[in-house]
Amino acid sequence: QVQLVESGGGLVQPGGSLRLSCAASGSIVSSMGWYRQAPGKQRELVAAISSGGSTNYADSVKGRFTISRDNAKNTVYLQMNSLKPEDTAAYYCKAERASGYGILTYWGQGTQVTVSS
């Protein structure tokens, strides 16, 4: 089993910055990433990073958000700069782990990010 604990959400003004953290415990994970879901919308990928450090970003956050990870701590970070009101959403950490049954997927409980003046 893998437990994901997220932190770092909050209220920020447009143009501001926030840093989200997600620590995985229980087992070593491979791919980790951040998704977000705004009210009335589907959950969408924000950014993902492999165990080797390859990254993938949604077009809407490229150049503003940076995903990174500390493999020794099994932790993934999302640095969010130049935040916009449309970035307002619940942000969820996702982790994957290979097993004898295939790829297992785990989700965090979510952390709210609100961008408003």
Accessible surface in RSA format (square Angstrom, percent):
REM  Atomic radii and reference values for relative SASA: ProtOr
REM  Chains: A
REM  Algorithm: Lee & Richards
REM  Probe-radius: 1.40
REM  Slices: 20
REM RES _ NUM      All-atoms   Total-Side   Main-Chain    Non-polar    All polar
REM                ABS   REL    ABS   REL    ABS   REL    ABS   REL    ABS   REL
RES GLN A   1   147.96  82.7 119.20  87.1  28.76  68.5  48.64 103.5  99.32  75.3
RES VAL A   2     9.86   6.5   0.00   0.0   9.86  23.8   0.00   0.0   9.86  26.7
RES GLN A   3    91.33  51.1  87.40  63.9   3.93   9.3  53.61 114.1  37.72  28.6
RES LEU A   4    14.84   8.3   0.39   0.3  14.45  36.3   0.39   0.3  14.45  38.9
RES VAL A   5    95.81  63.0  92.25  83.5   3.57   8.6  92.29  80.2   3.52   9.5
RES GLU A   6    10.49   6.0   0.00   0.0  10.49  25.0   0.00   0.0  10.49   8.6
RES SER A   7    62.10  52.5  56.71  75.7   5.39  12.4  42.67  90.9  19.43  27.2
RES GLY A   8    35.89  44.3   0.00   N/A  35.89  44.3  23.10  63.4  12.78  28.6
RES GLY A   9    29.49  36.4   0.00   N/A  29.49  36.4   2.97   8.1  26.53  59.4
RES GLY A  10    29.64  36.5   0.00   N/A  29.64  36.5  29.23  80.2   0.40   0.9
RES LEU A  11   130.82  72.9  99.28  71.0  31.53  79.3  99.28  69.7  31.53  84.9
RES VAL A  12    22.01  14.5  16.97  15.4   5.04  12.1  22.01  19.1   0.00   0.0
RES GLN A  13   122.35  68.4 120.43  88.0   1.91   4.6  32.07  68.3  90.28  68.5
RES PRO A  14    60.57  44.1  38.56  35.2  22.01  80.0  39.00  32.2  21.57 134.0
RES GLY A  15    55.15  68.0   0.00   N/A  55.15  68.0  29.14  80.0  26.01  58.2
RES GLY A  16    21.62  26.7   0.00   N/A  21.62  26.7  20.94  57.5   0.68   1.5
RES SER A  17    58.58  49.5  39.17  52.3  19.41  44.7  22.68  48.3  35.90  50.3
RES LEU A  18    33.82  18.8  28.73  20.6   5.09  12.8  33.82  23.8   0.00   0.0
RES ARG A  19   129.01  54.2 115.17  58.7  13.84  33.0  35.08  47.9  93.93  56.9
RES LEU A  20     0.00   0.0   0.00   0.0   0.00   0.0   0.00   0.0   0.00   0.0
RES SER A  21    28.31  23.9  28.31  37.8   0.00   0.0  14.61  31.1  13.70  19.2
RES CYS A  22     0.00   0.0   0.00   0.0   0.00   0.0   0.00   0.0   0.00   0.0
RES ALA A  23    44.52  40.9  43.01  66.4   1.51   3.4  43.01  60.6   1.51   4.0
RES ALA A  24     7.66   7.0   0.00   0.0   7.66  17.4   0.00   0.0   7.66  20.3
RES SER A  25    59.18  50.0  54.09  72.2   5.09  11.7  47.49 101.1  11.70  16.4
RES GLY A  26    64.56  79.6   0.00   N/A  64.56  79.6  25.06  68.8  39.50  88.5
RES SER A  27    32.27  27.3  19.69  26.3  12.59  29.0  17.39  37.0  14.89  20.9
RES ILE A  28   133.97  76.2 123.13  91.7  10.83  26.1 123.13  88.7  10.83  29.4
RES VAL A  29     4.73   3.1   0.00   0.0   4.73  11.4   1.06   0.9   3.67   9.9
RES SER A  30    41.55  35.1  38.94  52.0   2.61   6.0  35.36  75.3   6.19   8.7
RES SER A  31    34.72  29.3  33.54  44.8   1.18   2.7  16.27  34.6  18.45  25.8
RES MET A  32     1.70   0.9   0.08   0.1   1.62   3.9   1.62   1.4   0.08   0.1
RES GLY A  33     2.70   3.3   0.00   N/A   2.70   3.3   1.70   4.7   1.00   2.2
RES TRP A  34     0.00   0.0   0.00   0.0   0.00   0.0   0.00   0.0   0.00   0.0
RES TYR A  35    43.42  20.3  43.42  24.7   0.00   0.0  21.41  16.1  22.02  27.1
RES ARG A  36    16.86   7.1  16.72   8.5   0.13   0.3   2.96   4.0  13.90   8.4
RES GLN A  37    63.80  35.7  58.36  42.6   5.44  12.9  10.61  22.6  53.19  40.3
RES ALA A  38    23.38  21.5  19.52  30.1   3.86   8.8  19.95  28.1   3.43   9.1
RES PRO A  39   125.21  91.3  96.39  87.9  28.82 104.8 108.58  89.6  16.63 103.4
RES GLY A  40    92.15 113.6   0.00   N/A  92.15 113.6  45.54 125.0  46.62 104.4
RES LYS A  41   145.26  70.9 133.44  81.9  11.82  28.1  82.83  74.6  62.43  66.5
RES GLN A  42   162.67  91.0 148.59 108.6  14.08  33.5  53.38 113.6 109.29  82.9
RES ARG A  43    90.37  37.9  65.36  33.3  25.01  59.6  23.44  32.0  66.93  40.6
RES GLU A  44    82.29  47.2  77.32  58.5   4.97  11.8  29.21  56.5  53.08  43.3
RES LEU A  45    52.02  29.0  41.97  30.0  10.05  25.3  41.97  29.5  10.05  27.1
RES VAL A  46     0.55   0.4   0.21   0.2   0.33   0.8   0.55   0.5   0.00   0.0
RES ALA A  47     0.00   0.0   0.00   0.0   0.00   0.0   0.00   0.0   0.00   0.0
RES ALA A  48    22.71  20.9  22.03  34.0   0.69   1.6  22.29  31.4   0.42   1.1
RES ILE A  49    10.04   5.7   8.65   6.4   1.39   3.4   9.89   7.1   0.15   0.4
RES SER A  50    40.55  34.3  38.22  51.0   2.33   5.4  35.26  75.1   5.29   7.4
RES SER A  51    60.70  51.3  50.64  67.6  10.07  23.2  20.67  44.0  40.04  56.1
RES GLY A  52    75.43  93.0   0.00   N/A  75.43  93.0  38.94 106.9  36.49  81.7
RES GLY A  53    38.48  47.5   0.00   N/A  38.48  47.5  21.51  59.0  16.97  38.0
RES SER A  54    82.61  69.8  68.90  91.9  13.71  31.6  40.23  85.7  42.38  59.4
RES THR A  55    67.63  48.1  35.08  35.6  32.54  77.6  12.97  17.4  54.66  82.6
RES ASN A  56    82.76  57.1  78.84  76.2   3.92   9.4  24.43  58.8  58.34  56.4
RES TYR A  57    47.38  22.1  37.17  21.1  10.21  26.6  30.07  22.6  17.31  21.3
RES ALA A  58    24.99  23.0  16.16  24.9   8.83  20.1  24.99  35.2   0.00   0.0
RES ASP A  59   119.64  83.8  97.45  97.0  22.19  52.5  37.13  87.4  82.52  82.3
RES SER A  60    66.00  55.8  43.49  58.0  22.51  51.9  52.34 111.5  13.66  19.1
RES VAL A  61     0.14   0.1   0.14   0.1   0.00   0.0   0.14   0.1   0.00   0.0
RES LYS A  62   121.09  59.1 100.36  61.6  20.73  49.4  56.75  51.1  64.34  68.5
RES GLY A  63    87.14 107.5   0.00   N/A  87.14 107.5  43.38 119.0  43.76  98.0
RES ARG A  64    29.90  12.6  24.75  12.6   5.15  12.3  24.77  33.8   5.13   3.1
RES PHE A  65     6.39   3.2   0.00   0.0   6.39  16.6   0.00   0.0   6.39  18.3
RES THR A  66    73.76  52.5  72.61  73.6   1.16   2.8  44.28  59.5  29.49  44.6
RES ILE A  67     5.92   3.4   0.00   0.0   5.92  14.3   0.00   0.0   5.92  16.1
RES SER A  68    48.59  41.1  47.26  63.1   1.33   3.1  34.87  74.2  13.72  19.2
RES ARG A  69    37.49  15.7   9.09   4.6  28.41  67.6   7.32  10.0  30.18  18.3
RES ASP A  70    45.15  31.6  39.92  39.7   5.23  12.4  14.81  34.9  30.34  30.3
RES ASN A  71    81.86  56.5  66.64  64.4  15.23  36.7  33.08  79.6  48.78  47.1
RES ALA A  72   103.06  94.8  55.94  86.3  47.12 107.2  68.33  96.2  34.73  92.0
RES LYS A  73   137.11  66.9 119.28  73.2  17.84  42.5  74.62  67.2  62.49  66.6
RES ASN A  74    15.36  10.6  14.41  13.9   0.95   2.3   9.23  22.2   6.13   5.9
RES THR A  75    12.28   8.7  11.69  11.9   0.59   1.4   6.04   8.1   6.24   9.4
RES VAL A  76     0.00   0.0   0.00   0.0   0.00   0.0   0.00   0.0   0.00   0.0
RES TYR A  77    34.29  16.0  34.29  19.5   0.00   0.0  18.62  14.0  15.67  19.3
RES LEU A  78     0.00   0.0   0.00   0.0   0.00   0.0   0.00   0.0   0.00   0.0
RES GLN A  79    59.73  33.4  59.45  43.5   0.28   0.7  29.89  63.6  29.84  22.6
RES MET A  80     0.00   0.0   0.00   0.0   0.00   0.0   0.00   0.0   0.00   0.0
RES ASN A  81    58.66  40.5  58.66  56.7   0.00   0.0  16.18  38.9  42.49  41.1
RES SER A  82    59.41  50.2  54.84  73.2   4.57  10.5  18.96  40.4  40.45  56.7
RES LEU A  83     2.09   1.2   0.00   0.0   2.09   5.3   0.00   0.0   2.09   5.6
RES LYS A  84    86.41  42.2  85.81  52.7   0.60   1.4  39.29  35.4  47.12  50.2
RES PRO A  85    74.46  54.3  67.37  61.4   7.09  25.8  67.71  55.9   6.74  41.9
RES GLU A  86   124.45  71.4  96.78  73.2  27.67  65.9  63.53 122.9  60.92  49.7
RES ASP A  87     0.72   0.5   0.72   0.7   0.00   0.0   0.00   0.0   0.72   0.7
RES THR A  88    38.49  27.4  33.95  34.4   4.54  10.8  31.98  43.0   6.51   9.8
RES ALA A  89     1.45   1.3   1.15   1.8   0.30   0.7   1.45   2.0   0.00   0.0
RES ALA A  90    21.25  19.5  20.13  31.1   1.12   2.5  20.13  28.3   1.12   3.0
RES TYR A  91     0.00   0.0   0.00   0.0   0.00   0.0   0.00   0.0   0.00   0.0
RES TYR A  92    40.12  18.7  40.12  22.8   0.00   0.0   9.03   6.8  31.09  38.3
RES CYS A  93     0.00   0.0   0.00   0.0   0.00   0.0   0.00   0.0   0.00   0.0
RES LYS A  94    39.52  19.3  39.20  24.1   0.32   0.8   7.86   7.1  31.66  33.7
RES ALA A  95     0.35   0.3   0.00   0.0   0.35   0.8   0.35   0.5   0.00   0.0
RES GLU A  96    43.63  25.0  43.63  33.0   0.00   0.0   2.65   5.1  40.98  33.5
RES ARG A  97    52.78  22.2  52.42  26.7   0.36   0.9   8.03  11.0  44.75  27.1
RES ALA A  98    69.07  63.5  53.18  82.1  15.88  36.1  53.41  75.2  15.66  41.5
RES SER A  99    34.51  29.2   8.00  10.7  26.51  61.1  20.10  42.8  14.40  20.2
RES GLY A 100    87.89 108.4   0.00   N/A  87.89 108.4  42.54 116.7  45.36 101.6
RES TYR A 101   206.33  96.3 168.24  95.7  38.09  99.1 128.04  96.2  78.29  96.5
RES GLY A 102    35.84  44.2   0.00   N/A  35.84  44.2  33.70  92.5   2.14   4.8
RES ILE A 103   109.67  62.4  81.27  60.5  28.40  68.4  81.27  58.5  28.40  77.1
RES LEU A 104    58.54  32.6  56.84  40.7   1.69   4.3  58.54  41.1   0.00   0.0
RES THR A 105    64.51  45.9  36.78  37.3  27.73  66.1  21.90  29.4  42.61  64.4
RES TYR A 106    28.79  13.4  25.15  14.3   3.63   9.4  25.63  19.3   3.15   3.9
RES TRP A 107   102.34  41.1  74.22  35.9  28.12  66.0  57.39  30.6  44.95  72.9
RES GLY A 108     9.15  11.3   0.00   N/A   9.15  11.3   1.88   5.2   7.27  16.3
RES GLN A 109   120.68  67.5  86.41  63.2  34.27  81.6  71.05 151.2  49.62  37.6
RES GLY A 110    17.47  21.5   0.00   N/A  17.47  21.5   3.65  10.0  13.82  31.0
RES THR A 111    20.26  14.4  14.45  14.7   5.81  13.8   8.92  12.0  11.34  17.1
RES GLN A 112    93.51  52.3  83.80  61.2   9.72  23.1  52.46 111.7  41.05  31.1
RES VAL A 113     0.00   0.0   0.00   0.0   0.00   0.0   0.00   0.0   0.00   0.0
RES THR A 114    42.23  30.0  42.23  42.8   0.00   0.0  30.55  41.0  11.68  17.7
RES VAL A 115     4.41   2.9   0.00   0.0   4.41  10.6   0.00   0.0   4.41  11.9
RES SER A 116    57.07  48.2  49.29  65.8   7.78  17.9  20.71  44.1  36.36  50.9
RES SER A 117   125.89 106.4  65.89  87.9  60.01 138.2  47.80 101.8  78.10 109.4
END  Absolute sums over single chains surface
CHAIN  1 A     6085.3       4449.3       1636.0       3277.6       2807.7
END  Absolute sums over all chains
TOTAL          6085.3       4449.3       1636.0       3277.6       2807.7
